[in-house]
């Protein structure tokens, strides 16, 4: 067998690929409060597991996206996680990890500089 090739000039992304719970995404898009637990490793891992489960058994719900617009989304993804913890129950390390993902998420959602100070 031939050895794998190595590109010394290849760049490595500094962004972590994450899968946030649909519940948390909807809250952020609506500018509503969401617990930081959803942005911790545990919360992100649960979101990935939820997606895997939903692919096998999907129940859809109609939700309003904007004025006059509706969409179908998975019903289970719109509920609060039974494992979610209050912010004050997170360890400092978990909270700081979650903070970084939260800031990245609100930037990707388009909150803008008026709502997010640099």
N, C-alpha and C positions, 0 to 999 in steps of 0.2 A: 504493500500500500504506500501511497505517496503521502508525505507529511503535509499538514495543513499549511496554507500560506499565511504570512504575517505581513501586514502593512504598517510600517513604523510611522507613517504620516497620517494614519487614520485618527479621527477625533472621537472622543467619547463624550456623550451628552452629559451635561451637568444637571439635567432635569430628570427626576424620578417619574417613571410611568406609573400612574395610579388610576384606580377605578373608584370613584367616589359614589356613595349611595345616592340613588336618584332622589330620595327624600331630601338629602342635604343640598343637592343641586337646585331643586325647586325652591327651597327656602332661600338660598343665596340669590337666585334670580329674582325673587320677590322682595329682596332686601329685608328679610326677616331673620330673627335670631335662630341660630343652629348651634347645638352643643359642639364643643371642640373635639369630643370623643370621636366623631365621624371622620376626623382628619388624622387620628392616631393610627399606628400600625394595626392595632386590633380592629378599629373601625373600617379601615381600608381593606383588610383581609376579609372581614365579614361581607363587605360589598361585593368582592370578587366571588366569594362562595355563593352569595345570593344570586348573582348573574348566572352562575353555572346551574344552580337548581332551577331557576326560572326558565332556562332554555328547554328543560325537559317537560315542565308543566306550567304553561303560561295561562294566566287569567288576566284579561285586559280590562282597563277602565277608561272611560272617556273623561278627559280633563280639559279645562279651559287654559289655553296658552296665552292668549291675548284677547283684546276686544274683538269679538266675532270669530275667533279661531279656536278650534278644538283639536285635540289629538288623542290617539290611543297610546296608553303606556301600561306597563305591567302593574297590576293592582297591589301586589306585595311590596313593590319598591316605594310606594307612597306612604308607608306606615313607619312609625317610630320604631327603632330597633329596641328589642327587649333587653339588650346588653349595653345600651348606651348609659354612660355615667355622667353625672353632673360635672361641670368644669372644676369645681373646687375639690372633687375627689380624684382628679388626675394627678399623677406625680409631676414634679417640675420638668423632668426629662420628657415625659409624654406630652405635656402641654407645649413645650418648646418645639417638639417635632410637629405637633398638630398646627402650631402657629405658622410654621413655614409652608405647610400644605394649604392652609386657609388663605394666606396671602397670595399664593400662586393661583388658587382657585378664583378668588375675587378679581384678580387681574385678568384671568382668562375669560371670566364672565362679563367683563367690560364695565366694572364699577367706575373706572376712570379716576383721574387725579383729584377731582373735586371731593370724592368720598374717601379716597385713600391717600394719606400723606406720605411722601417719599421718606 
